[in-house]
Amino acid sequence: MTADSLQPSPPQKSPRRLLLIVGAVALAVALTGIGLRLLAEARLRDLTADEAIATVAVVAPVPGGAEAELVLPGDLRAFAEAPIYARTNGYVKQRFVDIGDAVKKGQVLAELDTPEVDQQMRQAEADLATAQANARLANATAKRWEDLRSSEAVSPQEADEKAGDAAARNALLAAAEANMQRLRDLQNFKRITAPFDGFVTMRNTDIGALVNAGGSGPELFRIADTRTLRIYVDVPQANARDIKIGGEATLVLIDRPDQRYTAQVVRTARALDPATRSLRVELNLDNRTIKLLPGAFARLRFPVPTSATQLRLPINTLLFRPEGPQVAIVDAGNQVRLRTVTIVQDFGNAVAIGSGVMPQDRVVMNPPESLVDGQSVRVAAAPAAAEKPAK
């Protein structure tokens, strides 16, 4: 026997021990995976809960001054504007103006060719001649029979019949003359004229076009007098008492934001519209030099007195609920508190609050309708002020 054969062999690992090691490793891997999954789910829940918190912008109520501005939208319209229609049937023979042309009162805009009216005129002339001849004969006959009745050569009945026939012939003559005058007027309507000084703002016809009388077709022209403009504004009921005839308002156009124009209140409807609870107000603006365009949109700024103790909020802070107008206040714990407020004055882009808010409150701007009392929110950081340009 050799020396190597006399050394003891290494012990063999049992299968059970190997299975335990493999099971322990698998259990560790499984526990690690479960732990990572639970950690990821917790992080996802935290992230979802964090993103579920709405971010809101807040504003502080502003104390009112001795005077405020009521800003309302308005429409600029020409002082006088009229659509021009044909008063007789025919075709456009000539057209003398186009859009943008300045016209004077009585100036001819177009001339029509009216063959049907001309034919009716010739027939009316013949009917008038016939009526005149019949009336002359009937009058002469009645006179002769009246003379014969005085000498008792004819009966009174026959003389009365001749007098009645003469009266009927005279009535037919009057009707023929009236028809003749009507057709003369229709012939005069061949010339379409301007009703007042102004500008042609629309043309819907051209040479050869068929036109119908009485406005049954499209308007031929539209004339506008823009030397003075009318501005119509609907003032809310809360501010209706502050608008006085003779008062002034500042007008601003979106295409001329740096320019200001002064318009004067000339009349009001003196009654509120039941549908909108607003007062229709008309202002006039001298447009002879500034040349504003009618049809433009403008903003009117009315000076309105207000109390210095009132607080003002932007109009986009209000929530209109069945309980009345409300605002959303963010408390020290960043939770929403809904408060019902009292609106004492409407300035268009802002409102004066009589009760419900305090000067130190943080009021949510553009609050969503889904906002509820006690909801947690995140207050957005105030935008940084713009840096002043270097000199």
Buried (B, 14 or more C-beta within 10 A) or exposed (E): EEEEEEEEEEEEEEEEEEEEEEEEEEEEEEEEEEEEEEEEEEEEEEEEEEEEEBEBBBBEBEEBEEEBBBBBEBBBBBBBBBEBBBBBBBEBEEBEBEEEBEBEEEBBBBBBBBEEBBEBBEEBEEBBEEBBEBBBEBBEBBEEBBEBBEEEEBEEEEBBBBBEBBBEBBEBBEEBBEBBEEBEEBBEBBBBBBEBBBBBBBBBBEEEBEBEBEEEBEBBBBBBBBBBBBBBBBBBEBBBEBBEEEBBBBBBBEEBEEEEBEBBBBEBBEEBEEEEEBBBBBBBBEBEEEEBEBEBEBBBBBBBEBBEEBBBBBEEBBBEEEEEBBBBBBEEEBEBBBBEBEBBBBBBEBBBBBEBBEEEBBBBBEBEEEBEEEBEBEEEEEEEEEEEEEE
